[in-house]
Amino acid sequence: MKQLVLFLLFSVAVFSQKTTETFESTTLGEKREITIGLPPSYEKNTTKKYPILILLDGEYLFDPFYGALNYGAYWDDLPETIIVAINQNKNDERIEDSHFDESDGVPSEKGVKFFEFIGGELLPYIEKKYRVAPFRIIAGHDTTAGFLNFYLYKDYSIFNGYISLSPELAPDMETRIPDRLKTIKQPIFYYLSSADGDVKALQEPIKKLDENIQTIANPVVNYKYDLFKGASHYSLVLYAIPNALYQIFDAYKPISSAEFTDKIAVLPSGYVDYLVNKYDILTKNLSLKVPVRINDFKAIEAAILKNKAYNELDQLAQIADKNYPKSMLAEYELGLMYEKTGDPKKAAKKYQNASQLEEIGDLTKDMMMDKFDDMKSLIPKK
């Protein structure tokens, strides 16, 4: 029985890839405990790079964030992400870590050192040790949610995404944050949340911050505010986490049935351009290089067939060849183009070529040979 329990514990540890280590900080002059959560595919996919999420209040925020990210990644709605959680509650370190001067509203005392520890020590350490994509998010709750905003005060933000869960705002943050977001040049995702059952002292400053950000017309700022009904200061965290992640990673999601119906199928042309643009945005905004999903190929193919824009299948084949050069996808798309434009001889040749390549998605060698036979039967005999 003891061996079984040990085996189960080992299995869970391997599956979750969650490790806790002690980080000796020169800046802080002390040792700090951090918890690292690696995606399930990290060891298998040795070339893939992952976004990074720095979690303050790591003891209690790690599990809900890790669960939400893994669930979203399972359905390919969210990218797999490396989580680095800083544990701050064993000796109530969060208070000193987040210290600011009441007179000027900027980090002071240990708050200055903690600010520098994250940017100058922790991030370089993580990015040297792990395969990290150049997309960083930081998240915190109440005291730490207020502190993370100080990274916006710099001329260049080291973070691309901010998740501020019911923040305790430093003096003048209600105006400083909007002023910074108004002039910032780099793309920023900013998520803010509160609840009708939140701590009363926090509600009015958060409300004012939201009102001020709402007046900003900066196209590089992607902002979302949630006010949860019937939630408390603590329960709002579980409501907010998926909303924040889906806001930040909205461009990552594959083409949905609603997107196909409302945005793609109704286009007069340019279906392949839509696909290219979708993945260009993913690379530009999230710094992620993701192969075009097979289901997204099929969605664009369906739109092309629905609107009889058969010549665009040639462009689709070029993208297929770039993303899946060893598969039959590109030859299949060309075969489909010739079939639909009334050239069974060329279509048969492409389907025959496809049958010699690797299967992909629902495309099989048998299917290609059946298509080949169909096209051969349509070729006029001499």
Secondary structure, 3 states (H helix, E strand, C coil): CHHHHHHHHHHHHHHHCEEEEEEEECCCCEEEEEEEECCCCCCCCCCCCEEEEEECCHHHHHHHHHHHHHHHHHCCCCCCCEEEEECCCCCCHHHHHCCECCCCCCECCHHHHHHHHHHHHHHHHHHHHCCEEEEEEEEEECHHHHHHHHHHCCCCCCCCEEEEECCCCCCCHHHHHHHHHHHCCCCEEEEEEEEEECCHHHHHHHHHHHHHHHCCCCCCEEEEEEEEEEEECCCHHHHHHHHHHHHHCHHHCCCCHHHHHHHHCCCCCCHHHHHHHHHHHHHHHHCCCCCCCHHHHHHHHHHHHHCCCCCHHHHHHHHHHHHCCCECHHHHHHHHHHHHCCCHHHHHHHHHHHHCCECECCECHHHHHHHHHHHHHHCCCC
